[in-house]
Amino acid sequence: MATQDFLVELGTEELPPKALKPLSDAFTQGIAKGLEEAGIEFGRLEAFAAPRRLAVRIRDLADAQPDKPVEKRGPAVKAAFDDAGNPTRALTGFATSLGVTPDALDTLETDKGAWVVYRTVEQGRATEDLMPELVEKSLAALPIPKRMRWGAHRTEFVRPVHWVVMLFGNKVIDAEIMGLTTGNQTRGHRFHSPKTLIIPTPSDYEVVLKQEGYVIADFAERRDMIRAGVAQLAKNEAGGTAVIDDDLLDEVTALNEWPVPLMGRFEERFLEVPAEALVSSMEEHQKYFHVVDGDGRIMPLFITVANIESKDPAQVIEGNEKVIRPRLSDAAFFYETDRKTRLEERIDQLKPIVFQEKLGSIYDKSVRVAALARKIAEAIGGDPAKAERAAMLAKTDLVTEMVLEFTDLQGIMGQYYAINDGEAEDVAKALNEQYMPRHAGDDLPTTLTGCAVALADRLDSLVGLFGINQPPSGTRDPFALRRASLGVLRIIIERELPLDLQTCCEWAEDNFTVLTEGNTAASVVDYMLERFRAHYEEQGIRAEVYLAVHARRPTRPLDFDRRIKAVESFRQLPEAEALAAANKRVSNILTKQGGDAVGESVDVSLLQDATEKALAEQIDQQADTVVPLFEQGDYASALRSLASLRETVDNFFDEVMVMADDEAIRNNRLALLNRLRNLFLRVADISLLPSNS
């Protein structure tokens, strides 16, 4: 089958920069999916995305769908012909519906009898006919929350569409897309090349745009150019290092078709403002990259990326310097103004700010969090008074001018203002650390005061919202309780804090008077323990390991984690599968005999068989060895020791009849098995692990 390259380009007004890459990916994936569903063979897909265009090139696209054999079953042969062998109405009706005569039909023999069938070959549709449909379908499925109309068109898209290129080889596929007739004409850079350009073939696409149109159509190529250009400029012009945030880089890449990095300066007096505020002003509002010196200190420089190769770059730089100056002046003014009022004087300003209608104001939450943080700090060896103080001040920076203007600085500015007020160092740090970790993989609080406040804040939200029956549901999680849960678990585990979730949630519950749900603490603990599943799946730990530990419901996260690591290590041992199978068998036997009703007191005088005596002796020896290990939390060593029971356990099941006729002997053997199982249950229910039975 012959193949050619295919190209489709949608030319638009400037697309939303944060949406450009997702739109390009979705457009490409949608076309790929359409081709796969249509059964058309194709080679490599190449996506192009720039501010005024979305394009996809398909290498080695087959010129048609493959022919497809078709078989349609009609009536049974017995019903298709009468006694004289003539076609019945059932047969003629079937043939007529297919547009053929009865003699064009075959028969099919099956184990259920013979049937009349129609066999033919359905010729594949030409790619030229199919591609407009596939492109339209992919465009319709793009993730666009709000589409717009323009002019007199009824067509809707994220931005007005002005041209559409659609080529198969050197031939234009004649179609109407987005209300426009397709062609081979694109447009260059809005200022450098505001003219029509001809694309002769798909292979020429990015070459024509770059050489004639001042457009670098490949998103990744532009991104790499910007990264290298910005880094080089910072090094060559200032001897510094440009700090290049990936999200900002993507956004700047989406704003430029012909990127030209330029360096500007601002007055050194602005360096008295916290660096985070300067960076926020430059990145969030102006899309500038900041520069740091060898010690990581911010320099009075910025790098902007212009979408034009100016004949007078100094004028472009001057214009950007004029724009950033009032932004930085505002930040300096806010910082100076905010420091005139102590944070503790702002506590009452939190009273009118609602946290949640039923749970009260931010002030009410602060009071609860302060009480809880005090208890947590005491439990982890921190300073309860400092934790309580930090929690009461934690949200006060929300009413400062700086945070009202730059919301991403909450916590960060709190720390600066607390230092200015003369608060203790770890109290000041805790005002920032309360939000840690802000996202997956983020840093954790470094101080015990910070840990106490961060945990108390999250647990207060969890218990309060569960207590008024507003837990997360489906994709709805307005208070980010899933993230809060993972944050609690990470802090406790990675900082190795000796905290019990049940106890902490009960402490939090005691601070509320409005909760309507019964047993809220237990519900929150169950919810948080369930978050462990995804946490460990991301680490490559199988669900069965999580379920084995979860079955014991250990409520201390650090203990839960140690059990998980121990069971995962045990699972790798050669004895693990056999012991898991044995535990499963023991569990089934004991369940049938009443489960909890079976004791574990073994009467040595009733042991008859040498094999059961050997098992009883080894269980005694193991109990002496592993019980102290359990008490120390050394589950890994305990399970490794218990693994030595495998051969004796196997021999027991091979040679001993557990359900003996003599009731006393039977009950004694059940108690022996119960004692065996309870040793493993001190860690996890390993009967839930994969076994060889």
C-alpha positions as CSV (number, residue, x, y, z in Angstrom):
1,M,0.0,0.0,0.0
2,A,1.4,3.4,-1.0
3,T,2.2,6.0,1.8
4,Q,2.7,9.7,1.9
5,D,3.3,12.3,4.6
6,F,0.2,14.2,5.9
7,L,0.0,17.7,7.4
8,V,-2.8,19.6,9.1
9,E,-2.3,23.1,10.6
10,L,-4.8,25.3,12.3
11,G,-4.0,29.0,12.2
12,T,-5.5,31.1,15.0
13,E,-5.4,34.2,17.0
14,E,-2.9,33.9,19.9
15,L,-3.8,30.8,21.9
16,P,-3.8,30.8,25.7
17,P,-0.2,30.2,26.7
18,K,-0.9,27.8,29.6
19,A,-3.3,25.8,27.4
20,L,-1.0,25.6,24.3
21,K,0.9,22.4,25.2
22,P,-2.1,20.5,26.5
23,L,-4.1,21.5,23.4
24,S,-1.3,20.3,21.1
25,D,-0.9,17.0,22.9
26,A,-4.7,16.4,22.9
27,F,-5.0,17.3,19.2
28,T,-2.2,14.9,18.3
29,Q,-3.5,12.1,20.4
30,G,-7.0,12.5,19.0
31,I,-5.8,12.1,15.5
32,A,-3.7,9.1,16.4
33,K,-6.7,7.5,18.1
34,G,-8.9,8.2,15.0
35,L,-6.3,6.6,12.7
36,E,-6.1,3.5,14.9
37,E,-9.9,3.1,15.0
38,A,-10.1,3.5,11.3
39,G,-7.4,0.9,10.8
40,I,-5.1,3.2,8.7
41,E,-1.4,2.4,9.0
42,F,0.9,5.3,9.8
43,G,4.4,6.0,11.0
44,R,5.6,8.7,13.3
45,L,3.4,11.6,14.5
46,E,5.0,15.0,15.0
47,A,3.3,17.8,16.9
48,F,3.9,21.5,16.3
49,A,2.6,24.2,18.6
50,A,3.2,28.0,18.6
51,P,1.1,31.0,19.7
52,R,-0.8,31.2,16.4
53,R,-0.9,27.6,15.3
54,L,-1.5,24.0,16.1
55,A,-0.2,21.4,13.7
56,V,0.3,17.7,13.3
57,R,2.5,15.9,10.7
58,I,2.1,12.2,10.1
59,R,4.9,10.3,8.5
60,D,4.2,7.4,6.1
61,L,0.4,7.5,6.2
62,A,-1.2,4.8,4.1
63,D,-3.4,6.1,1.2
64,A,-6.4,4.0,2.2
65,Q,-7.8,1.7,4.8
66,P,-7.0,-2.0,4.2
67,D,-9.8,-4.0,2.5
68,K,-11.8,-5.8,5.1
69,P,-13.5,-9.2,4.7
70,V,-17.2,-9.1,5.7
71,E,-19.3,-12.1,6.7
72,K,-23.0,-11.7,7.5
73,R,-25.0,-14.6,8.8
74,G,-28.6,-15.2,7.5
75,P,-31.2,-17.8,8.3
76,A,-30.5,-21.4,9.1
77,V,-30.3,-23.6,5.9
78,K,-33.4,-25.5,7.2
79,A,-35.4,-22.3,7.2
80,A,-33.8,-21.0,4.0
81,F,-35.2,-23.6,1.6
82,D,-38.5,-25.4,1.4
83,D,-39.0,-29.1,0.9
84,A,-38.6,-28.7,-2.9
85,G,-35.3,-26.9,-2.4
86,N,-36.7,-23.5,-3.4
87,P,-35.7,-20.3,-1.5
88,T,-38.1,-19.3,1.3
89,R,-39.2,-15.8,2.0
90,A,-36.6,-15.7,4.8
91,L,-33.8,-16.3,2.3
92,T,-35.1,-14.0,-0.3
93,G,-35.6,-11.2,2.3
94,F,-32.1,-11.7,3.6
95,A,-30.6,-11.5,0.0
96,T,-32.7,-8.5,-0.9
97,S,-31.6,-6.6,2.2
98,L,-28.0,-7.1,1.0
99,G,-28.8,-6.2,-2.6
100,V,-27.8,-9.6,-4.0
101,T,-29.6,-12.7,-5.3
102,P,-29.9,-15.9,-3.3
103,D,-27.3,-17.7,-5.5
104,A,-24.6,-15.2,-4.4
105,L,-24.9,-16.6,-0.8
106,D,-22.7,-19.3,0.8
107,T,-23.3,-21.7,3.6
108,L,-21.5,-22.0,6.9
109,E,-21.3,-25.3,8.9
110,T,-21.1,-25.0,12.6
111,D,-21.5,-27.4,15.5
112,K,-25.1,-26.0,15.9
113,G,-26.0,-26.6,12.3
114,A,-25.7,-25.0,8.9
115,W,-26.4,-21.3,8.1
116,V,-26.7,-19.2,5.0
117,V,-24.0,-16.5,5.0
118,Y,-23.0,-13.6,2.8
119,R,-19.3,-13.1,2.2
120,T,-17.7,-10.1,0.5
121,V,-14.7,-7.8,0.8
122,E,-15.4,-4.3,1.9
123,Q,-13.1,-1.9,0.2
124,G,-11.2,0.5,2.5
125,R,-12.0,4.2,2.2
126,A,-9.4,6.5,0.8
127,T,-7.3,8.4,3.4
128,E,-8.1,11.7,1.7
129,D,-11.8,11.1,2.4
130,L,-11.3,10.1,6.0
131,M,-8.8,12.7,7.3
132,P,-11.2,15.7,7.4
133,E,-13.6,13.7,9.6
134,L,-10.7,12.6,11.9
135,V,-9.4,16.2,12.2
136,E,-12.9,17.6,13.0
137,K,-13.5,14.9,15.5
138,S,-10.2,15.5,17.3
139,L,-10.8,19.3,17.3
140,A,-14.2,18.8,18.8
141,A,-12.8,16.7,21.6
142,L,-10.1,19.2,22.7
143,P,-10.1,20.1,26.4
144,I,-11.5,23.6,26.0
145,P,-13.5,24.7,29.0
146,K,-15.1,27.7,27.3
147,R,-15.3,28.0,23.5
148,M,-15.9,31.3,21.6
149,R,-17.5,32.4,18.4
150,W,-16.2,35.2,16.1
151,G,-17.7,37.3,13.3
152,A,-20.8,35.9,11.7
153,H,-19.5,32.3,12.1
154,R,-21.4,29.7,14.2
155,T,-18.1,27.8,14.5
156,E,-16.7,27.7,18.0
157,F,-13.1,27.3,19.2
158,V,-10.8,28.5,21.9
159,R,-9.7,31.4,19.7
160,P,-10.8,32.6,16.2
161,V,-9.4,30.4,13.4
162,H,-8.2,32.2,10.2
163,W,-6.6,29.5,8.0
164,V,-6.4,25.7,7.7
165,V,-3.6,23.8,5.9
166,M,-4.3,20.1,5.0
167,L,-1.8,18.3,2.7
168,F,-1.4,14.7,1.7
169,G,1.9,14.6,-0.1
170,N,1.9,17.6,-2.3
171,K,-1.8,17.5,-2.8
172,V,-4.3,19.7,-0.9
173,I,-7.1,17.7,0.7
174,D,-10.1,19.7,-0.3
175,A,-12.4,20.1,2.7
176,E,-14.1,22.5,5.1
177,I,-12.7,22.7,8.6
178,M,-13.9,25.2,11.2
179,G,-15.9,26.9,8.5
180,L,-12.8,27.5,6.3
181,T,-11.7,25.9,3.1
182,T,-8.5,24.0,3.5
183,G,-5.4,24.9,1.4
184,N,-1.6,24.9,1.4
185,Q,-1.1,28.5,2.6
186,T,0.1,29.4,6.1
187,R,1.2,32.7,7.6
188,G,4.4,33.9,9.1
189,H,5.4,35.9,12.2
190,R,2.9,38.7,12.9
191,F,5.5,41.4,12.6
192,H,8.6,39.9,10.9
193,S,6.7,38.1,8.1
194,P,3.0,39.2,8.0
195,K,2.4,37.5,4.6
196,T,1.1,34.3,3.1
197,L,3.5,31.4,2.8
198,I,3.1,28.3,0.6
199,I,3.8,24.9,2.1
200,P,4.7,22.6,-0.9
201,T,4.7,19.3,1.1
202,P,4.4,18.3,4.7
203,S,8.2,17.8,5.0
204,D,8.7,21.4,4.1
205,Y,6.5,22.7,6.9
206,E,8.9,23.9,9.7
207,V,11.6,24.7,7.2
208,V,9.4,27.2,5.3
209,L,8.1,28.7,8.5
210,K,11.6,29.2,10.0
211,Q,13.4,30.4,6.8
212,E,10.6,32.6,5.4
213,G,8.2,33.2,8.2
214,Y,10.4,33.8,11.3
215,V,8.4,31.1,13.1
216,I,9.9,28.2,15.0
217,A,7.0,25.8,14.9
218,D,8.4,23.0,17.1
219,F,7.5,23.7,20.7
220,A,10.4,21.6,22.1
221,E,12.9,23.3,19.8
222,R,11.8,26.7,20.9
223,R,11.8,25.6,24.6
224,D,15.4,24.4,24.3
225,M,16.4,27.6,22.5
226,I,14.9,29.8,25.2
227,R,16.5,27.7,28.0
228,A,20.0,27.9,26.4
229,G,19.7,31.5,25.4
230,V,18.5,32.7,28.9
231,A,21.2,30.7,30.6
232,Q,23.9,32.0,28.3
233,L,22.8,35.6,28.6
234,A,22.9,35.4,32.4
235,K,26.4,33.9,32.4
236,N,27.9,36.1,29.7
237,E,26.4,39.4,30.6
238,A,26.3,39.2,34.4
239,G,28.4,36.2,35.5
240,G,25.3,34.9,37.2
241,T,22.9,32.0,36.9
242,A,19.4,32.3,35.5
243,V,16.8,30.4,37.6
244,I,14.6,28.7,35.0
245,D,11.3,27.3,36.4
246,D,9.9,24.6,34.1
247,D,6.3,25.9,34.3
248,L,7.4,29.4,33.5
249,L,9.6,28.2,30.7
250,D,6.6,26.4,29.1
251,E,4.5,29.5,29.4
252,V,7.2,31.7,27.8
253,T,7.7,29.2,25.1
254,A,4.0,29.3,24.4
255,L,4.1,33.2,24.1
256,N,6.9,33.3,21.5
257,E,7.3,32.3,17.9
258,W,10.7,33.9,17.4
259,P,12.2,34.1,20.9
260,V,15.0,36.6,21.6
261,P,16.2,36.8,25.3
262,L,17.1,40.2,26.6
263,M,18.5,41.3,29.9
264,G,17.2,44.2,31.9
265,R,18.0,45.8,35.3
266,F,16.2,47.2,38.3
267,E,17.4,49.4,41.2
268,E,19.4,47.7,43.9
269,R,17.2,49.3,46.6
270,F,14.6,46.8,45.7
271,L,16.9,44.0,47.0
272,E,15.8,45.0,50.5
273,V,12.5,43.4,49.7
274,P,12.4,39.6,50.3
275,A,13.7,37.8,47.2
276,E,10.5,35.7,47.0
277,A,8.4,38.8,46.6
278,L,10.7,40.1,43.8
279,V,10.6,36.7,42.0
280,S,6.8,36.6,42.3
281,S,6.5,40.1,40.8
282,M,8.8,39.1,37.9
283,E,7.6,35.6,37.2
284,E,3.9,35.8,37.8
285,H,3.1,39.2,36.3
286,Q,5.9,39.8,33.7
287,K,7.1,36.3,32.8
288,Y,10.7,37.3,33.5
289,F,13.5,34.9,34.7
290,H,15.5,36.1,37.6
291,V,19.3,35.8,38.1
292,V,21.3,34.8,41.1
293,D,25.0,35.1,42.0
294,G,27.4,32.4,43.0
295,D,26.0,32.4,46.6
296,G,22.4,32.1,45.4
297,R,21.5,35.7,46.1
298,I,19.2,37.4,43.7
299,M,20.8,40.0,41.5
300,P,19.2,43.3,40.3
301,L,18.6,41.8,36.9
302,F,15.9,40.1,34.9
303,I,15.7,38.3,31.6
304,T,12.7,38.7,29.3
305,V,12.1,36.8,26.1
306,A,10.9,39.1,23.3
307,N,8.8,37.7,20.4
308,I,10.7,40.0,18.0
309,E,14.2,40.6,16.8
310,S,14.4,44.3,17.3
311,K,16.7,46.6,15.5
312,D,16.9,48.6,18.7
313,P,17.0,46.0,21.6
314,A,17.9,48.7,24.1
315,Q,14.5,50.3,23.5
316,V,12.8,47.0,24.2
317,I,14.8,46.5,27.4
318,E,14.0,50.0,28.5
319,G,10.3,49.4,28.0
320,N,10.4,46.3,30.2
321,E,12.4,48.1,32.9
322,K,9.7,50.8,32.9
323,V,7.0,48.1,33.4
324,I,8.8,46.2,36.2
325,R,9.7,49.3,38.2
326,P,6.1,50.1,39.5
327,R,5.6,46.4,40.3
328,L,8.7,46.3,42.4
329,S,7.8,49.6,43.9
330,D,4.5,48.2,45.0
331,A,6.2,45.2,46.6
332,A,8.6,47.5,48.4
333,F,5.7,49.7,49.6
334,F,3.7,46.7,50.8
335,Y,6.7,45.2,52.7
336,E,7.5,48.5,54.4
337,T,3.8,49.1,55.3
338,D,3.2,45.5,56.6
339,R,6.2,45.7,59.0
340,K,4.7,48.6,60.9
341,T,2.0,46.3,62.3
342,R,3.0,43.2,64.4
343,L,1.5,39.9,63.4
344,E,-0.1,39.4,66.8
345,E,-2.0,42.6,66.3
346,R,-3.5,41.1,63.2
347,I,-5.1,38.1,65.0
348,D,-8.4,39.8,65.5
349,Q,-8.6,40.6,61.8
350,L,-9.0,36.9,61.1
351,K,-12.4,36.8,62.9
352,P,-14.5,38.0,59.9
353,I,-12.8,35.6,57.4
354,V,-14.9,32.5,57.1
355,F,-13.0,29.2,56.9
356,Q,-16.2,27.1,56.5
357,E,-19.7,28.1,57.3
358,K,-20.3,25.5,60.0
359,L,-16.7,25.4,61.2
360,G,-16.4,29.1,61.8
361,S,-13.8,31.7,60.9
362,I,-10.1,31.5,60.3
363,Y,-9.7,32.8,63.8
364,D,-11.8,29.9,65.2
365,K,-9.6,27.5,63.2
366,S,-6.4,29.2,64.6
367,V,-7.6,28.7,68.2
368,R,-8.3,25.0,67.5
369,V,-5.1,24.4,65.7
370,A,-3.1,26.1,68.5
371,A,-4.6,23.8,71.1
372,L,-3.9,20.7,68.9
373,A,-0.4,21.9,68.0
374,R,0.4,22.2,71.7
375,K,-0.5,18.6,72.3
376,I,1.3,17.3,69.2
377,A,4.5,19.2,70.1
378,E,4.5,17.7,73.6
379,A,4.0,14.2,72.1
380,I,7.0,14.6,69.7
381,G,9.4,16.3,72.1
382,G,8.9,19.8,70.9
383,D,8.1,23.0,72.7
384,P,4.3,23.2,73.3
385,A,4.4,26.9,74.0
386,K,6.2,27.7,70.8
387,A,3.9,25.5,68.8
388,E,0.8,27.2,70.3
389,R,2.3,30.6,69.6
390,A,3.1,29.7,66.0
391,A,-0.3,28.3,65.3
392,M,-2.0,31.5,66.6
393,L,0.1,33.6,64.3
394,A,0.1,31.1,61.4
395,K,-2.7,32.7,59.3
396,T,-2.1,36.4,60.2
397,D,-0.1,37.1,57.0
398,L,-3.2,36.4,55.0
399,V,-4.4,39.9,55.9
400,T,-1.1,41.7,55.0
401,E,-0.9,43.9,51.9
402,M,1.9,41.7,50.4
403,V,-0.1,38.5,50.6
404,L,-3.3,40.1,49.5
405,E,-1.4,41.1,46.3
406,F,0.8,38.0,45.9
407,T,-1.2,35.1,47.3
408,D,1.5,32.6,46.5
409,L,3.7,34.3,49.3
410,Q,1.4,33.1,52.2
411,G,3.6,31.6,54.9
412,I,6.8,32.9,53.3
413,M,5.9,36.5,54.2
414,G,4.7,35.3,57.6
415,Q,8.2,34.1,58.4
416,Y,9.8,37.4,57.3
417,Y,7.3,39.4,59.4
418,A,7.7,37.1,62.4
419,I,11.5,37.6,62.3
420,N,10.9,41.4,62.1
421,D,8.6,41.2,65.1
422,G,11.3,39.4,67.1
423,E,9.5,36.0,67.4
424,A,11.6,32.9,68.2
425,E,13.4,31.5,65.2
426,D,11.4,28.2,65.0
427,V,8.1,30.1,65.6
428,A,9.0,32.2,62.6
429,K,10.0,29.2,60.5
430,A,6.8,27.4,61.4
431,L,4.7,30.1,59.7
432,N,6.2,29.0,56.4
433,E,6.6,25.3,57.3
434,Q,2.9,24.9,58.1
435,Y,2.2,24.6,54.4
436,M,4.9,22.0,53.8
437,P,4.7,19.8,51.8
438,R,2.9,22.0,49.4
439,H,2.9,19.3,46.7
440,A,4.2,15.8,46.0
441,G,7.9,15.6,46.5
442,D,8.1,19.0,48.2
443,D,10.3,19.6,51.3
444,L,9.0,18.9,54.8
445,P,9.1,21.0,57.9
446,T,12.6,21.1,59.4
447,T,11.6,22.1,63.0
448,L,9.4,20.2,65.5
449,T,7.4,23.4,65.9
450,G,6.8,23.5,62.2
451,C,5.8,19.8,62.2
452,A,3.4,20.3,65.0
453,V,1.6,23.2,63.3
454,A,1.6,21.6,59.9
455,L,0.1,18.4,61.3
456,A,-2.4,20.3,63.5
457,D,-3.6,22.5,60.6
458,R,-4.3,19.5,58.3
459,L,-5.9,17.3,61.0
460,D,-8.2,20.1,62.1
461,S,-9.5,20.4,58.5
462,L,-9.9,16.7,58.1
463,V,-11.7,16.1,61.3
464,G,-13.8,19.2,61.0
465,L,-15.0,18.5,57.5
466,F,-15.6,14.8,58.0
467,G,-17.4,15.7,61.2
468,I,-20.0,17.8,59.3
469,N,-20.3,15.1,56.6
470,Q,-18.3,16.9,53.9
471,P,-15.6,14.4,53.0
472,P,-14.1,14.4,49.5
473,S,-16.3,12.7,46.9
474,G,-15.3,11.5,43.5
475,T,-13.2,14.3,42.0
476,R,-14.6,16.9,44.3
477,D,-12.1,17.9,47.0
478,P,-12.5,21.7,47.6
479,F,-10.4,21.7,50.8
480,A,-7.7,19.4,49.3
481,L,-8.1,16.8,52.0
482,R,-6.4,14.1,49.9
483,R,-3.3,16.2,49.7
484,A,-3.6,17.1,53.4
485,S,-3.8,13.3,54.3
486,L,-0.7,12.5,52.3
487,G,1.1,15.5,53.9
488,V,0.3,14.2,57.4
489,L,1.6,10.7,56.5
490,R,4.8,12.0,54.9
491,I,5.6,14.3,57.8
492,I,5.1,11.6,60.4
493,I,7.0,8.9,58.5
494,E,9.9,10.9,57.1
495,R,10.4,12.9,60.3
496,E,10.0,9.6,62.3
497,L,7.5,11.1,64.7
498,P,6.0,8.8,67.3
499,L,2.3,9.8,66.7
500,D,-0.8,7.7,66.6
501,L,-3.4,9.0,64.1
502,Q,-6.3,7.8,66.3
503,T,-5.1,9.8,69.3
504,C,-4.3,12.9,67.2
505,C,-7.8,12.8,65.6
506,E,-9.5,12.4,68.9
507,W,-7.5,15.4,70.2
508,A,-8.7,17.4,67.2
509,E,-12.3,16.2,67.6
510,D,-12.3,17.4,71.3
511,N,-11.8,21.0,70.0
512,F,-15.1,21.1,68.1
513,T,-18.6,21.6,69.4
514,V,-20.4,21.5,66.0
515,L,-19.6,18.0,64.7
516,T,-22.7,16.0,63.7
517,E,-21.1,12.8,62.5
518,G,-20.6,10.1,65.1
519,N,-17.1,8.4,65.5
520,T,-15.5,11.1,63.3
521,A,-11.9,10.3,64.5
522,A,-12.2,6.7,63.4
523,S,-13.6,7.7,60.0
524,V,-10.8,10.1,59.4
525,V,-8.2,7.5,60.4
526,D,-9.7,5.0,58.0
527,Y,-9.7,7.6,55.2
528,M,-6.0,8.5,55.9
529,L,-4.9,4.8,56.1
530,E,-6.5,4.3,52.7
531,R,-4.3,7.1,51.3
532,F,-1.4,4.8,52.0
533,R,-2.4,2.5,49.1
534,A,-1.5,5.1,46.4
535,H,1.5,6.2,48.4
536,Y,3.1,2.8,48.3
537,E,1.9,2.0,44.7
538,E,4.0,4.9,43.6
539,Q,7.0,3.2,45.3
540,G,6.3,0.0,43.3
541,I,5.0,-1.9,46.3
542,R,2.2,-4.3,45.4
543,A,-1.4,-3.8,46.6
544,E,-1.3,-7.2,48.4
545,V,1.5,-6.0,50.7
546,Y,-0.5,-2.9,51.6
547,L,-3.7,-5.0,52.2
548,A,-1.8,-7.4,54.4
549,V,-0.7,-4.6,56.7
550,H,-3.9,-2.6,56.4
551,A,-5.8,-5.7,57.7
552,R,-4.2,-5.2,61.1
553,R,-5.1,-1.4,61.0
554,P,-2.0,-0.1,62.7
555,T,-2.8,3.6,63.4
556,R,0.8,4.9,63.9
557,P,2.0,5.8,60.4
558,L,5.7,5.2,61.3
559,D,4.7,1.7,62.5
560,F,2.6,1.1,59.4
561,D,5.5,2.0,57.2
562,R,7.9,-0.3,59.0
563,R,5.4,-3.1,58.6
564,I,5.1,-2.4,54.9
565,K,8.9,-2.5,54.4
566,A,9.1,-5.7,56.5
567,V,6.4,-7.5,54.6
568,E,7.8,-6.3,51.2
569,S,11.2,-7.7,52.3
570,F,9.6,-11.0,53.5
571,R,7.7,-11.3,50.2
572,Q,11.1,-11.6,48.4
573,L,12.1,-14.7,50.5
574,P,11.9,-18.1,49.0
575,E,9.8,-19.3,51.9
576,A,7.2,-16.5,51.6
577,E,4.7,-18.1,49.2
578,A,4.5,-21.4,51.1
579,L,4.0,-19.6,54.4
580,A,1.4,-17.3,52.9
581,A,-0.4,-20.4,51.6
582,A,-0.1,-22.0,55.1
583,N,-1.5,-18.9,56.8
584,K,-4.4,-18.9,54.3
585,R,-5.1,-22.5,55.1
586,V,-4.8,-21.9,58.9
587,S,-7.1,-18.9,58.6
588,N,-9.8,-20.9,56.7
589,I,-9.6,-23.7,59.3
590,L,-9.9,-21.4,62.3
591,T,-12.7,-19.3,60.6
592,K,-14.7,-22.5,60.2
593,Q,-14.1,-23.4,63.8
594,G,-15.4,-20.1,65.2
595,G,-12.3,-17.9,64.7
596,D,-11.9,-15.8,67.9
597,A,-13.4,-18.7,70.0
598,V,-10.3,-20.7,69.3
599,G,-7.7,-20.1,72.0
600,E,-3.9,-20.5,71.7
601,S,-3.1,-22.3,75.0
602,V,-1.4,-25.6,73.9
603,D,-1.3,-28.6,76.2
604,V,2.0,-30.4,75.6
605,S,0.7,-33.7,77.0
606,L,-1.9,-33.9,74.2
607,L,0.7,-33.6,71.4
608,Q,1.0,-37.0,69.8
609,D,2.8,-36.8,66.5
610,A,6.5,-36.0,66.3
611,T,5.8,-33.4,63.6
612,E,3.3,-31.5,65.8
613,K,5.7,-31.7,68.7
614,A,8.4,-30.2,66.5
615,L,6.1,-27.4,65.4
616,A,5.1,-26.6,69.0
617,E,8.7,-26.5,70.1
618,Q,9.7,-24.3,67.2
619,I,6.8,-21.9,67.8
620,D,7.9,-21.6,71.4
621,Q,11.5,-20.8,70.3
622,Q,10.3,-18.3,67.7
623,A,8.0,-16.6,70.3
624,D,11.0,-16.1,72.6
625,T,12.9,-14.6,69.6
626,V,10.4,-12.5,67.8
627,V,8.2,-11.0,70.5
628,P,11.0,-8.7,71.7
629,L,11.6,-7.8,68.1
630,F,7.9,-6.9,67.7
631,E,8.0,-4.7,70.7
632,Q,11.0,-2.9,69.3
633,G,9.2,-2.4,66.0
634,D,11.9,-4.6,64.2
635,Y,9.3,-6.4,62.0
636,A,11.8,-7.2,59.2
637,S,14.0,-9.3,61.5
638,A,11.0,-10.9,63.1
639,L,9.6,-12.0,59.8
640,R,13.0,-13.3,58.6
641,S,13.1,-15.4,61.7
642,L,9.6,-16.7,61.3
643,A,10.5,-17.7,57.7
644,S,12.5,-20.6,59.2
645,L,9.2,-22.3,60.2
646,R,8.4,-23.1,56.6
647,E,9.6,-26.7,56.5
648,T,8.1,-27.6,59.9
649,V,4.8,-26.1,58.9
650,D,4.8,-28.0,55.6
651,N,5.6,-31.2,57.4
652,F,2.8,-30.6,59.9
653,F,0.1,-30.2,57.2
654,D,1.5,-33.2,55.2
655,E,1.5,-35.6,58.2
656,V,-1.0,-34.4,60.8
657,M,-4.8,-34.6,60.7
658,V,-5.8,-31.3,62.3
659,M,-9.5,-32.2,62.6
660,A,-8.9,-35.4,64.7
661,D,-11.9,-37.3,66.0
662,D,-10.8,-36.8,69.6
663,E,-12.1,-33.3,70.5
664,A,-9.4,-32.5,73.0
665,I,-6.6,-33.4,70.5
666,R,-8.4,-31.5,67.8
667,N,-8.8,-28.4,69.9
668,N,-5.2,-28.6,71.0
669,R,-4.0,-28.7,67.4
670,L,-6.3,-25.7,66.5
671,A,-4.8,-23.8,69.4
672,L,-1.3,-24.6,68.1
673,L,-2.2,-23.3,64.6
674,N,-3.8,-20.2,66.2
675,R,-0.6,-19.6,68.1
676,L,1.3,-19.9,64.8
677,R,-1.0,-17.5,63.0
678,N,-1.0,-14.9,65.8
679,L,2.8,-14.6,65.6
680,F,2.5,-13.5,62.0
681,L,-0.5,-11.3,62.8
682,R,1.7,-9.2,65.1
683,V,3.0,-7.8,61.8
684,A,0.4,-8.3,59.1
685,D,-2.1,-10.8,57.7
686,I,0.3,-12.6,55.3
687,S,-2.5,-14.9,54.2
688,L,-3.4,-12.0,51.9
689,L,-0.1,-12.3,50.0
690,P,0.1,-14.2,46.7
691,S,0.7,-17.9,47.5
692,N,1.4,-21.1,45.6
693,S,-2.0,-22.6,46.4
